[in-house]
Amino acid sequence: MIDAEPQLEVVDTAQSQEELLHKAFSSQPDLIVTHYGLTMSGRVPLFRRVFGEKSSLLLMVSQNLAQNADSITSTLEKTGFANYSSASGKVAMREAAKAGLMTKLRELVNSYSASYSMKPKVKEQTRDRWLNYTNSVRVNTTAKETPLSLVVIGASTGGSAALEYLIRDLSIHQPTVVLVAVHMPEKFTKRLARRLQKLTHWRVEEGFEGMRLTAGTIVIAPGGQNMRVQKKSLHLSPYTISLEPSSAMDTPSVDVLMESAAHSAKDQVLGVILTGMGQDGTAGAQEIVNRGGLVIAQNEETSTIFGMAKSAIESGVVSGVFPLGQINAIMHRFVMNRNLSHVLQQKLVG
């Protein structure tokens, strides 16, 4: 029913309490539809702790909501969520119940769209300021011949939520491209790119064959494929993207992206390894360091799973380990101080 609505798209489903919370972290949907049995011990999960003030709306659907109405209403009032009940009862009432549910969904979507549409002028002003800034960067870049910096981010489990946190406050005032490889299947990376675009004035795109890398762009490696950076010429922005299909478990590969970026841009590369399971990214991080670049990692306390970062740290190639909230500042320092990269690296190690 939901997928049939032109305004709605089901990004994921959950079958247990744990899976619901995990996918709330990873997908961060606009709306969560659940029933009473998938809430924690009869209580609504506190999604504000996942999303902050910009919480997802939670629509609860139950056949027997009345017996628990008082406790649920109290919890919903405290957390700011909406509560709608849909009593299905007999088979003859199912169609009416379905219609009622879809009506409530449309109401929520319309109210969300209305509040979202009240901000276009601010977004247009922000976009205009960004266009003016990027134009001035291009002029200054031509004059000073400032090389394009590549920030390569790798992640797996919990990576989409971590990325949204980073991208929301991304501020780098030198020509930079952010390349991202997150272990996701096909189509999910496209959705990730759309979500990220809502959070930033940077241009966010899923990578495609032959794509030329330009400053102020965030490029997401498409699901089911490995993304490589290639250097084509002596032009100021000589980097392009190539894609290759992959059936490996860890796809898109962080190692492939980091290694190719290191070969192409050498000491202009900063590797960032975020939350995730496994060892993908360790070999790529080693190649970045071998070519003169720098690698940092997210710390255990702010990681959903401390696997990829731990592997890279234990290999000895990571120059600094930071909470998620500090990584933006390190990215900015790296790009602004490329001529002093050895000093920055000494500070990070120290």
N, C-alpha and C positions, 0 to 999 in steps of 0.2 A: 504493500500500500504506500509506504513512504517513498520508495524508489520511483513509483509511478507519478509522484508529484514533481512538476517541472522545477519548483523552487528548492527541492530537498534532495539530498544525496546521503545515503548510508555509507559512512566511511569505515565502519567496523562493527562487529557484534561480540558479545561476551556471554559466557555460559556459567560463570561463577563470580562470587564476590571479589576474589583476588584478581581474576581476569578483568573485571569491570574497572577496578582501580588502576591496574597496570595499563589498560588501554586508554583510560582517561588521561594518564600521564603522557602516553606516547602519541595519541591522536589529537588530544585537546579539541574536541568537537564543539560546535556552537550550542548543541542541544543533546542531552542524554535522555533517552527514553528507557525506563526500567520498571520492574514491578517490585512489590514489597519484599519478596523473597531474596532479591539480590542486594538488598541493603544490609549494612553491617549490624547484626544482632537486633534487627528490627528498627534500626536508626538509619537516617539518611547519611551517606558518607559526606564528610566535610570537604567538598570539592574546592572551597575557598583556599584550603591549604595547598591545593595543587595549582590553581590558576591565579591566586591572589584576588584582588578586587574584581578583575574581569572574569568572573566565574562563568562556567557553562550553566545554562538553564537546565534544570532537572525536572522532567515530566514523569510523574509516577502513575502507573496504571495498575489497578488491583480489582479483583472480583469481590474481595471482602475487606475493603478499606475502612468501612464504618467502625468496626470493632477496635481499630487502632487509630481512629481519626484524631483523638485528642493529643496523643503523644507525637504523632507525625506532624500535625499542624503546628504544635509548639516548636518542634525541631526545625520545620521549614521556615517559620517566622524568624528564628534566630539566624538561620543561614541565608535568608533572602531568596529562597527558591520558590517556584510556583508549584501548587498542588492541585491536580485535577484527578477526579476519580471517574472510572468508567465501569459500571456494573454490567457484566455481560448476561449473567443469568441463563435464561433458556436460549435454545438455538434460535428461536424466532426473533430474539432481541439482538443477535450478534451483529446484523447489518447496521442496526441503529447505533450500537456501541462503536463499530468501526467508523461510522460517519461522525459520531461525536468526537472520537479521538483525532481524526484528521482535521476537524474544525478547530480543535484546540491547538494542534500543531501549526495550522495556518495562522492562527491568531498570534502565536509566539513568534513565528517567522516574520509576520508583518510588523509586529511591534519592534523586533530586532532591526529590521530593515529601516523602519522609520527613524529610530534613534541613530542608526548608522548614517542615514542620509542627511542628518542635521550637521555633519561635519565636513561637507565637501570643500567649503571655502578655506577652512584651515588646511585641509590636505592639499588643495591647489596652491595655497600660499607656500606651504612647505615644499611642494614639488617645484614651484617657480624659483624658490631660493636655492634648491638643489641644482636646478638647471643652470642658474647663474653661477653657482659655485663650480660646477663641473666644467662650464665653459672657461671660467677663469683659470681652472687647473690646467686645461688643455693649452691655454696661452702661456701660462707660466712654465708648463712642462716643455713646450717647444723651445722656450728661451733658455731654460736651465738644463734641458736634456735629462730630466729626472727619470730614471728607469721605472718601469711598472713593477710594483711589488706583488707577489703571489702569496696569499695566505691560504694554506690548504688545511681544511678541517676534516677529521675522520671520526666517525662514531658508529655505534650500533644500538643496543638496547638502551632506551632512555634518551637517545640522541636527538630526536625531533624536538622534545621539550627543552633540552639544553640549547639547541640551536635557536629556538624562538626567543629564549632569554638573551642570548648573545646578540641576535640580529636586532632586537627591539631597541637597543641603545648603541648600535654600531656607529662609531664616529671616527673616521680616519681622514685626515686632511692632506693626503698625498695620493697620487694615482695608484690605486690598488684594486686587485680583483680577488674575491673570495671564492675558492673552489671547495665544494663540499661532496664528500662520499659518505653516505649513511646506508647501512645494510637494510634495504627495503625492496620489496618486489615491484614489478612493473605497475604503473598507474599510481602507486602510493607516492612516488617521488614527485609526480606532477601535482598531486594534491598538496604535498609539502611545500612546493614552490609557490602555489597559490596562497597558502596560509602565511608564508613568510612575507610575501609581497604586501599583505595587509598591514604589516608591522613596521615597514621601513620605507624610506624614500630612495634607497638603492634599487636598481633594477634587478629583479630576481627572475631567472630563467632556468628551465631544464636544459642541459647541454645537448647540442646536436652536432652532427658531422660537419666539419668545416667552420664551425662558429669561431669568429675572431674575438679574442678577449680584449675588453675595453674597460677603462677605469670606472669605478662606481657600480660594478656588476657583481652579483652573487650567482654562481653557476652551480646547479645541483646535478650530480651525476645521475642519469636515468636508471631506474630499476631494471635489473636483468642484463646490464651492460657495464663494461669497464670503461672509464673515461681517461684519456691520455692528453697531456699537454704537448704540443709540438711547436718548435721554433722554425719559422718559415723563411725569415729574411732578416736584414739588418735594420728594418723599420723600427721606429720607437715602440710600437705595440705589435711585435712580430709573432705573438702566440696565437695558436688556433687549437681547436678541440678535434680529437678523433675518437671514435667509439668502436668497441668490439664486443660481440655477444659473449656472455659467460653463463655457465650453468653451475658455477661453484656456490657453496653455501654463503660465503662472505662476498656478496656482490651487491652493489658496486664495490670494487676492491679499493681499500685505502692505500695499500702498498703500491698498486699500479699508478694511482693518481699522484702520490707523493714522489715516487721514483721518477716519473716522467717530468713532473714540475722541477725537480732538482736538476735533471739533465738539461732542461731548457733554460731555466732562470738562475741556476747556481746559487749564489749568495743572496739573491733577492727573494728567497723563499723562507716563510715561517710556517712550520708544521704545528698543528694544534690537535692533540689527541684527547677526545672527550670520553664520556661514559660508554661502556660497551663490553660485550663478552668476547673472549678469545685473544688472539695475538695479532690480528690484522693491524697494520700500521707500524709495527716495530721495524720491519725491514725497510719500509719506505722512509721512516724517520732516520735510520742509519744512513741512507743515501743522501738525505737532505743535509745532514751534518758533514758527510764526506765531501759534499760540493760547496761547503762554506755557509750553509744556511743555519737556521736555529730551530729547535723543537721544544715546545712546552706541553704540559699535560694537566688535565683536571685532577684535583685531589680526590681521595677516597670519600671524604665526608660529604661532598656534594655530588658524587656519582651515584647513579642508580645501580650500576654494576661496575666494580673496579677491576676490570679484566684487561682491556686493551691498553689503558694508561699504565697499569701496573707492569705489564709485559715490557712496554717501552722504557719505563723507569728502570726496571731491573737490568735492562740491556746496557744501560749507561749512556744512552744518547740524549736523554732529556736534560735540558739546562735549568728548568724551573718547574715546580709543581704548585698549582694555584687553585684556590676555590673558584667556582664558575664565575662569581661576581667580579673577580679581578682580571679575568682573561682579556676582556675588551681593552683595559688599560695597557696591558702588555703588548697586544696587537698594535695599538696606536704608537707605543714607544718604539717598537721594532721598525715600523714604517717610517717614522719621523727621524730616526737615528741610524739609517742604513750605513752611513759613513763611519759610525761609531759602533758597529755591531759587535766588535770584540769587547768593547767596554760594557755594553748591555749584557753580553753573555757572562762576563766576569761578575757583574752585579747579580745576575740571576743565580749563578752557581754559588756565589758567596752568601 
